[in-house]
Amino acid sequence: MRAPTRYNLWSFLPIAAGACWLAAGEGIGLLFTMLPGALLLGAGMALLFMPGDVRIPRMMAVGGILGLLLAPFFWAFDDGALLAALLSAGSLVLSGREGLRLMPNTPGVPPPPEDLKTYARAALDEALLGYFSGTASVPAGQLAEDSIRTLKAQREAIERLGFDRKPAALHGAPEAPEHVVWHNRSLFGMNYRSLHFDSEFVPHAELPGADAWKRFDASRQTAAWVFEHEEGEDRPWLLCVHGYRMGHPAMDFSLFPPRVLHEKYGLNLLMPVLPLHGMRRSGRITGSEFLDGDLGDLLHAECQTLWDLRRHVAWLRARGARRIGALGFSLGGYNTALLAQHEALDFAIAGIPVADLAGVLWPNLPDLHQRYFAHLGAEPDLLRAALQPVSPLAYAPVIPQSRRFIFGGLADRLVPPAEVARLAAHWAIEPTWYPGGHVTFRGSGVVTRELRRAMEVAEWPSA
């Protein structure tokens, strides 16, 4: 983290960009230019007079992207639109720079590069954080009180039942499903199948919030995307665990490209959809109520996620699969690490993984909510204690040390490098670092390198 200065003169860049957009709109056009204009102007003023708030670069990044998206529609009508677009682009890059300046240094982790490319990559993370913050449902009023009451009751029940000392005792080993449903599908010229079966997950009756979790009807049936070679040879299976707000085929295929993993590397792919995501969602937005909404649901969401992933592994083994590895990103990295505590897979690759959900979620709550939760007697340690049975830091993986792999981004603004380093220390391995952010890891080549390392250690055939 950089030492603060009294005034940040770079703040005049978003101030000018915001002023240009507000001046560019006339009549009905003002309805479109007002949003990027207000976001950029507000972020610039806040950066000038109230530096240090993590929400400033997020607001600036969202305003910068909106300005760039809006500019082509105004070039034909306003000569100032080009200037506004250039200022928006500069503001977007500045948001990445300011976000990285707020990131604390982590011992043993190299600092991110200080160049425009790195700032631009971090800016995309800031924009995504702004989107998550703007669409998240944060409990308030009676819902907040009920959430905190549930968390306190969960902590007490976990301690009483001993799940804080022996988390594995909470998680039963699911059996392979006896009845599955297949559907043939096609997307982007790729043929695949969707797999469905009943989850059969039942939350522990003595854990508070168990009855409330049962309201999520759509998550009672699993969903997964399957790419399987037709040849009779025993192909290895890669379990691909997606991140937060994903679970749609188009999103998941961009994250785990079948043309590379399936066609080039010759792997069979199984991409489970996490609870409350994709077609298993409960609201309009995929992932809604998994990391936001009622905080008392998160323990059960993670318990079912682990159960469903293990049930997919059991299904693969029941079909005769002998070689199974796991690859997950972000929230998927967290759940890959969690799975590695229970299943003796050939390898586990945790990419840009969250290690401590409480440590990541709590600082991103609005300040007013943090103070309100503190007034109710809640703090990050309360959520951390409630999530102890589903923490990848609770105990060691059953996978051998040589078959554990972790990578993280030095400029990652969603999952700070400290999170990656913490999980790597728990796994007793050295993480692999790349210079980019959370959104741009696919362009770094780190996934290919780590996957090839894992396949070599597991003695999988290399295409």
C-alpha positions as CSV (number, residue, x, y, z in Angstrom):
1,M,0.0,0.0,0.0
2,R,1.3,3.4,-1.0
3,A,1.7,6.3,1.5
4,P,-1.3,8.7,1.2
5,T,-1.0,12.2,-0.3
6,R,-3.0,15.2,0.7
7,Y,-4.4,15.8,-2.8
8,N,-4.4,13.4,-5.8
9,L,-4.1,15.6,-8.9
10,W,-5.0,12.6,-11.1
11,S,-8.5,13.1,-9.8
12,F,-9.0,15.9,-12.4
13,L,-8.9,13.2,-15.1
14,P,-12.3,11.6,-14.1
15,I,-13.6,15.0,-13.1
16,A,-13.0,16.2,-16.7
17,A,-14.4,13.0,-18.2
18,G,-17.6,13.3,-16.1
19,A,-18.0,17.0,-17.0
20,C,-17.6,16.2,-20.7
21,W,-20.3,13.5,-20.6
22,L,-22.8,15.7,-18.7
23,A,-22.1,18.5,-21.2
24,A,-22.5,16.1,-24.2
25,G,-26.1,15.1,-23.4
26,E,-29.0,17.2,-24.6
27,G,-32.7,16.4,-24.2
28,I,-33.2,12.6,-24.2
29,G,-29.5,12.1,-24.7
30,L,-28.9,13.4,-21.2
31,L,-30.6,10.3,-19.9
32,F,-27.8,8.2,-21.3
33,T,-24.8,10.5,-20.6
34,M,-25.9,11.2,-17.0
35,L,-24.9,7.9,-15.6
36,P,-21.2,7.8,-16.8
37,G,-21.0,11.5,-16.2
38,A,-22.2,11.3,-12.6
39,L,-20.1,8.2,-11.8
40,L,-16.9,9.7,-13.2
41,L,-17.5,13.2,-11.8
42,G,-18.4,11.8,-8.4
43,A,-15.4,9.4,-8.3
44,G,-13.1,12.2,-9.3
45,M,-14.3,14.5,-6.6
46,A,-14.2,11.7,-4.0
47,L,-10.6,10.8,-5.1
48,L,-9.7,14.5,-4.6
49,F,-11.2,15.1,-1.2
50,M,-11.8,11.6,0.3
51,P,-9.0,9.3,-1.0
52,G,-8.7,5.8,0.4
53,D,-12.2,4.5,0.0
54,V,-12.2,1.2,-1.9
55,R,-15.4,2.1,-3.6
56,I,-13.9,5.1,-5.5
57,P,-11.9,3.1,-8.1
58,R,-14.9,0.8,-8.6
59,M,-17.2,3.7,-9.3
60,M,-14.6,5.2,-11.6
61,A,-14.1,1.9,-13.5
62,V,-17.8,1.4,-14.1
63,G,-18.1,5.0,-15.3
64,G,-15.1,4.6,-17.6
65,I,-16.5,1.5,-19.2
66,L,-20.0,3.0,-19.6
67,G,-18.3,6.0,-21.2
68,L,-16.4,3.8,-23.7
69,L,-19.5,1.8,-24.5
70,L,-21.6,5.0,-25.0
71,A,-19.1,7.0,-27.1
72,P,-19.8,5.4,-30.5
73,F,-23.4,6.4,-30.3
74,F,-22.6,10.1,-29.8
75,W,-19.7,10.6,-32.2
76,A,-22.0,11.5,-35.0
77,F,-23.9,14.0,-32.9
78,D,-21.4,15.6,-30.7
79,D,-17.8,16.7,-31.4
80,G,-16.9,16.3,-27.7
81,A,-17.8,12.6,-27.6
82,L,-14.3,11.7,-28.8
83,L,-12.7,13.7,-26.0
84,A,-15.1,12.2,-23.5
85,A,-14.2,8.7,-24.7
86,L,-10.4,9.4,-24.4
87,L,-10.9,10.8,-20.9
88,S,-13.1,7.8,-20.0
89,A,-10.4,5.4,-21.1
90,G,-7.8,7.3,-19.1
91,S,-10.1,7.2,-16.1
92,L,-10.6,3.5,-16.5
93,V,-6.8,2.9,-16.4
94,L,-6.5,5.3,-13.4
95,S,-9.1,3.2,-11.5
96,G,-6.8,0.2,-11.7
97,R,-3.8,2.2,-10.6
98,E,-5.7,3.6,-7.6
99,G,-7.1,0.2,-6.7
100,L,-3.6,-1.3,-6.6
101,R,-2.4,1.6,-4.5
102,L,-4.9,0.5,-1.8
103,M,-3.8,-3.1,-1.8
104,P,-1.7,-3.9,1.2
105,N,1.7,-5.6,0.7
106,T,1.9,-9.3,1.6
107,P,5.2,-10.8,2.9
108,G,6.7,-13.2,0.4
109,V,4.5,-12.0,-2.5
110,P,6.1,-9.8,-5.2
111,P,4.5,-6.4,-5.8
112,P,2.5,-6.1,-9.0
113,P,4.2,-4.3,-12.0
114,E,3.7,-0.6,-12.2
115,D,2.8,-0.1,-15.9
116,L,-0.2,0.8,-17.9
117,K,-0.9,-2.8,-18.9
118,T,-1.2,-3.9,-15.3
119,Y,-3.3,-0.9,-14.4
120,A,-5.7,-1.7,-17.2
121,R,-6.0,-5.3,-16.0
122,A,-6.7,-4.2,-12.5
123,A,-9.3,-1.7,-13.8
124,L,-11.4,-4.6,-15.2
125,D,-11.4,-6.1,-11.8
126,E,-12.5,-2.8,-10.3
127,A,-15.4,-2.7,-12.8
128,L,-16.4,-6.2,-11.9
129,L,-16.3,-5.4,-8.2
130,G,-18.5,-2.4,-9.0
131,Y,-21.0,-4.6,-10.8
132,F,-21.0,-7.1,-7.9
133,S,-21.5,-4.3,-5.4
134,G,-24.3,-2.7,-7.4
135,T,-26.2,-5.9,-7.9
136,A,-25.6,-7.6,-4.5
137,S,-28.5,-8.0,-2.1
138,V,-27.2,-6.9,1.3
139,P,-29.5,-7.8,4.2
140,A,-30.9,-4.8,6.1
141,G,-33.5,-4.2,8.8
142,Q,-35.2,-7.3,10.1
143,L,-33.5,-9.5,7.6
144,A,-30.1,-8.3,8.8
145,E,-31.1,-9.0,12.4
146,D,-32.3,-12.4,11.5
147,S,-29.1,-13.2,9.5
148,I,-26.9,-12.2,12.5
149,R,-29.0,-14.2,14.9
150,T,-28.7,-17.2,12.6
151,L,-24.9,-16.8,12.4
152,K,-24.6,-16.7,16.1
153,A,-26.8,-19.7,16.5
154,Q,-24.7,-21.6,13.9
155,R,-21.5,-20.8,15.7
156,E,-22.9,-22.1,18.9
157,A,-24.3,-25.3,17.3
158,I,-21.0,-25.9,15.5
159,E,-19.1,-25.7,18.7
160,R,-21.6,-27.8,20.6
161,L,-21.6,-30.5,17.9
162,G,-17.8,-30.4,17.6
163,F,-17.7,-29.5,13.9
164,D,-15.2,-26.7,14.6
165,R,-12.7,-29.4,15.8
166,K,-13.7,-32.1,13.3
167,P,-15.3,-30.4,10.3
168,A,-15.2,-33.6,8.2
169,A,-17.8,-35.1,10.6
170,L,-20.4,-32.8,9.1
171,H,-20.0,-34.0,5.6
172,G,-21.3,-37.5,4.6
173,A,-20.0,-39.2,1.5
174,P,-22.7,-39.2,-1.1
175,E,-23.5,-42.2,-3.2
176,A,-23.5,-42.2,-7.0
177,P,-27.0,-41.3,-8.4
178,E,-28.9,-44.3,-9.7
179,H,-31.0,-42.3,-12.2
180,V,-29.6,-39.6,-14.5
181,V,-31.1,-37.6,-17.3
182,W,-29.2,-36.6,-20.4
183,H,-29.9,-33.9,-23.0
184,N,-28.0,-33.4,-26.2
185,R,-27.1,-29.8,-26.8
186,S,-25.0,-27.6,-29.1
187,L,-23.4,-24.2,-28.6
188,F,-20.9,-22.3,-30.8
189,G,-20.7,-25.3,-33.0
190,M,-19.7,-27.6,-30.1
191,N,-21.8,-30.6,-29.3
192,Y,-22.1,-31.6,-25.6
193,R,-24.6,-33.1,-23.2
194,S,-26.2,-31.7,-20.1
195,L,-26.4,-34.1,-17.1
196,H,-29.0,-33.9,-14.4
197,F,-29.8,-36.0,-11.3
198,D,-31.3,-35.3,-7.9
199,S,-28.9,-33.8,-5.5
200,E,-30.4,-35.5,-2.4
201,F,-28.6,-33.0,-0.2
202,V,-30.2,-32.6,3.2
203,P,-28.8,-29.9,5.5
204,H,-27.9,-31.0,9.0
205,A,-31.1,-30.7,11.1
206,E,-29.3,-29.3,14.1
207,L,-27.7,-26.4,12.2
208,P,-29.8,-23.3,12.3
209,G,-31.0,-22.2,8.9
210,A,-31.5,-25.7,7.7
211,D,-35.2,-25.4,7.2
212,A,-34.8,-22.0,5.5
213,W,-32.3,-23.5,3.0
214,K,-34.9,-26.0,1.8
215,R,-36.8,-23.1,0.1
216,F,-34.4,-23.2,-2.8
217,D,-36.3,-25.7,-4.9
218,A,-34.2,-25.2,-8.1
219,S,-31.0,-26.4,-6.4
220,R,-32.5,-29.8,-5.5
221,Q,-31.6,-31.1,-9.0
222,T,-28.0,-30.9,-10.2
223,A,-26.9,-29.8,-13.7
224,A,-23.6,-30.2,-15.5
225,W,-22.1,-29.9,-18.9
226,V,-20.3,-32.9,-20.3
227,F,-17.8,-33.4,-23.1
228,E,-16.9,-37.0,-23.5
229,H,-14.9,-38.8,-26.1
230,E,-16.7,-41.6,-27.9
231,E,-13.6,-43.9,-28.1
232,G,-13.6,-46.8,-25.7
233,E,-10.2,-46.0,-24.2
234,D,-10.0,-44.8,-20.6
235,R,-9.7,-41.0,-21.0
236,P,-8.9,-38.9,-17.9
237,W,-11.7,-36.7,-16.6
238,L,-11.2,-33.1,-15.6
239,L,-13.8,-31.7,-13.1
240,C,-14.2,-28.0,-13.9
241,V,-15.5,-25.9,-11.1
242,H,-16.8,-22.4,-12.2
243,G,-16.7,-19.2,-10.3
244,Y,-19.3,-16.8,-8.7
245,R,-22.1,-15.6,-11.0
246,M,-21.4,-18.2,-13.7
247,G,-23.1,-21.5,-14.4
248,H,-24.3,-20.8,-18.0
249,P,-22.8,-22.8,-20.8
250,A,-21.5,-19.7,-22.7
251,M,-19.7,-18.4,-19.6
252,D,-18.4,-21.8,-18.5
253,F,-17.1,-22.7,-22.0
254,S,-15.1,-19.4,-22.1
255,L,-13.6,-20.3,-18.7
256,F,-12.9,-23.9,-19.5
257,P,-12.5,-23.9,-23.4
258,P,-13.6,-27.3,-24.7
259,R,-11.6,-26.8,-27.9
260,V,-8.5,-26.7,-25.9
261,L,-9.2,-29.0,-22.9
262,H,-11.4,-31.6,-24.8
263,E,-10.2,-31.5,-28.3
264,K,-6.5,-30.5,-28.0
265,Y,-5.7,-32.2,-24.7
266,G,-8.0,-35.1,-25.3
267,L,-9.7,-34.9,-21.8
268,N,-13.2,-35.7,-20.9
269,L,-14.8,-32.7,-19.2
270,L,-17.4,-32.5,-16.4
271,M,-18.6,-29.0,-15.6
272,P,-21.0,-29.0,-12.6
273,V,-23.3,-26.0,-12.0
274,L,-23.0,-24.8,-8.4
275,P,-26.1,-24.4,-6.3
276,L,-28.0,-21.1,-6.9
277,H,-26.2,-20.7,-10.2
278,G,-27.4,-21.0,-13.8
279,M,-30.6,-23.0,-14.2
280,R,-30.3,-23.7,-10.4
281,R,-30.6,-20.1,-9.5
282,S,-33.4,-18.7,-7.3
283,G,-33.5,-15.2,-8.7
284,R,-33.1,-13.4,-12.0
285,I,-29.3,-13.2,-11.7
286,T,-27.1,-16.3,-11.6
287,G,-25.4,-16.7,-8.2
288,S,-27.8,-14.5,-6.4
289,E,-28.1,-15.4,-2.7
290,F,-25.0,-17.5,-2.7
291,L,-22.5,-14.8,-1.4
292,D,-25.1,-12.1,-0.9
293,G,-28.6,-12.0,0.7
294,D,-29.1,-13.9,4.0
295,L,-25.7,-14.6,5.5
296,G,-27.1,-17.6,7.3
297,D,-27.5,-19.4,4.0
298,L,-23.8,-19.4,3.1
299,L,-22.9,-22.4,5.4
300,H,-25.6,-24.5,3.8
301,A,-24.7,-23.3,0.3
302,E,-21.1,-24.5,0.8
303,C,-22.2,-27.8,2.4
304,Q,-24.4,-28.5,-0.6
305,T,-21.7,-27.4,-3.1
306,L,-19.3,-29.9,-1.5
307,W,-21.9,-32.6,-1.5
308,D,-22.8,-32.1,-5.1
309,L,-19.2,-32.1,-6.3
310,R,-18.5,-35.3,-4.4
311,R,-21.7,-36.8,-5.9
312,H,-20.4,-36.0,-9.4
313,V,-17.1,-37.6,-8.5
314,A,-19.0,-40.7,-7.2
315,W,-20.9,-40.8,-10.5
316,L,-17.7,-40.7,-12.5
317,R,-16.2,-43.5,-10.5
318,A,-19.4,-45.6,-10.7
319,R,-19.0,-45.4,-14.5
320,G,-15.4,-46.7,-14.3
321,A,-13.4,-43.5,-14.4
322,R,-10.0,-44.1,-12.8
323,R,-8.3,-40.8,-13.5
324,I,-10.0,-37.6,-12.2
325,G,-8.5,-34.2,-11.6
326,A,-10.1,-30.9,-10.5
327,L,-9.6,-27.4,-11.8
328,G,-11.4,-24.4,-10.3
329,F,-11.2,-20.6,-10.5
330,S,-12.1,-18.0,-7.9
331,L,-15.1,-19.3,-5.9
332,G,-14.5,-22.5,-7.9
333,G,-10.9,-22.5,-6.6
334,Y,-12.2,-22.3,-3.0
335,N,-14.5,-25.3,-3.7
336,T,-11.7,-27.2,-5.5
337,A,-9.6,-26.8,-2.3
338,L,-12.6,-27.9,-0.2
339,L,-13.1,-31.0,-2.5
340,A,-9.4,-31.8,-2.1
341,Q,-9.9,-32.3,1.6
342,H,-12.4,-35.2,1.0
343,E,-11.6,-36.8,-2.4
344,A,-8.4,-38.5,-3.4
345,L,-8.2,-37.1,-6.9
346,D,-5.2,-37.3,-9.2
347,F,-4.6,-33.6,-8.7
348,A,-6.3,-30.4,-7.7
349,I,-5.6,-26.9,-9.2
350,A,-7.0,-24.0,-7.2
351,G,-6.8,-21.0,-9.5
352,I,-7.1,-17.4,-8.0
353,P,-8.8,-19.1,-5.0
354,V,-10.5,-17.5,-2.1
355,A,-9.1,-18.9,1.1
356,D,-11.2,-17.1,3.7
357,L,-14.7,-16.1,2.6
358,A,-15.3,-13.9,5.6
359,G,-12.1,-12.0,5.0
360,V,-13.1,-11.3,1.4
361,L,-16.8,-10.6,1.9
362,W,-16.8,-8.4,5.0
363,P,-14.5,-5.6,3.7
364,N,-16.7,-5.3,0.6
365,L,-19.8,-4.6,2.6
366,P,-20.9,-1.0,2.5
367,D,-19.5,1.0,5.5
368,L,-23.0,1.6,6.8
369,H,-23.8,-2.1,6.8
370,Q,-20.5,-2.9,8.5
371,R,-21.3,-0.4,11.3
372,Y,-24.8,-1.7,11.5
373,F,-23.6,-5.3,11.8
374,A,-21.1,-4.3,14.4
375,H,-24.0,-2.6,16.3
376,L,-25.8,-6.0,16.2
377,G,-22.7,-7.7,17.6
378,A,-21.4,-9.1,14.4
379,E,-17.9,-9.1,13.0
380,P,-15.8,-11.0,10.5
381,D,-14.9,-13.6,13.1
382,L,-18.5,-14.5,13.6
383,L,-19.0,-15.4,9.9
384,R,-15.6,-17.1,9.9
385,A,-16.6,-19.3,12.8
386,A,-19.9,-20.2,11.1
387,L,-18.0,-21.3,8.0
388,Q,-15.3,-23.3,9.8
389,P,-16.8,-26.7,8.7
390,V,-16.5,-25.6,5.1
391,S,-13.2,-23.8,5.1
392,P,-10.3,-25.1,3.0
393,L,-8.1,-23.9,5.8
394,A,-9.7,-26.2,8.4
395,Y,-7.5,-29.3,7.7
396,A,-5.1,-30.7,5.2
397,P,-6.1,-32.1,1.8
398,V,-6.1,-35.9,1.3
399,I,-4.3,-35.3,-2.1
400,P,-0.5,-35.6,-1.8
401,Q,1.5,-32.4,-1.6
402,S,3.1,-33.0,-5.0
403,R,-0.4,-33.0,-6.6
404,R,-1.6,-29.7,-5.2
405,F,-1.3,-26.6,-7.4
406,I,-2.2,-23.0,-6.8
407,F,-1.9,-19.8,-8.9
408,G,-2.8,-16.2,-8.3
409,G,-2.6,-12.7,-9.8
410,L,-0.3,-10.1,-8.4
411,A,-2.8,-7.4,-9.5
412,D,-5.9,-9.3,-8.5
413,R,-8.4,-6.9,-6.9
414,L,-11.2,-9.5,-6.3
415,V,-9.1,-12.2,-4.6
416,P,-6.1,-10.4,-3.1
417,P,-2.7,-12.1,-3.4
418,A,-2.8,-12.5,0.4
419,E,-5.7,-15.0,0.0
420,V,-3.7,-17.1,-2.5
421,A,-0.6,-17.0,-0.3
422,R,-2.6,-18.1,2.7
423,L,-4.0,-21.2,1.0
424,A,-0.6,-22.0,-0.5
425,A,1.0,-21.9,3.0
426,H,-1.7,-24.2,4.3
427,W,-1.1,-26.6,1.4
428,A,2.7,-26.3,2.1
429,I,3.4,-25.5,-1.5
430,E,4.7,-22.5,-3.5
431,P,2.0,-20.7,-5.6
432,T,2.6,-19.7,-9.2
433,W,2.2,-15.9,-9.8
434,Y,1.2,-14.1,-12.9
435,P,1.3,-10.3,-13.3
436,G,-2.4,-9.8,-14.2
437,G,-5.7,-9.4,-12.4
438,H,-8.7,-11.6,-11.7
439,V,-10.5,-11.2,-15.0
440,T,-7.4,-11.4,-17.2
441,F,-5.8,-14.7,-16.0
442,R,-6.8,-16.5,-19.1
443,G,-4.5,-14.4,-21.2
444,S,-1.4,-15.1,-19.0
445,G,-0.9,-18.7,-20.0
446,V,-0.8,-19.7,-16.4
447,V,-3.7,-22.2,-16.7
448,T,-2.0,-24.1,-19.5
449,R,1.3,-24.3,-17.6
450,E,-0.3,-25.5,-14.3
451,L,-2.5,-28.0,-16.1
452,R,0.4,-29.5,-18.0
453,R,2.4,-29.7,-14.7
454,A,-0.5,-31.5,-13.0
455,M,-1.0,-33.9,-15.9
456,E,2.7,-34.7,-15.9
457,V,2.7,-35.4,-12.2
458,A,-0.4,-37.5,-12.5
459,E,1.1,-39.3,-15.5
460,W,-1.8,-38.5,-17.7
461,P,-1.3,-38.9,-21.4
462,S,-0.4,-35.6,-23.0
463,A,-1.9,-34.7,-26.4
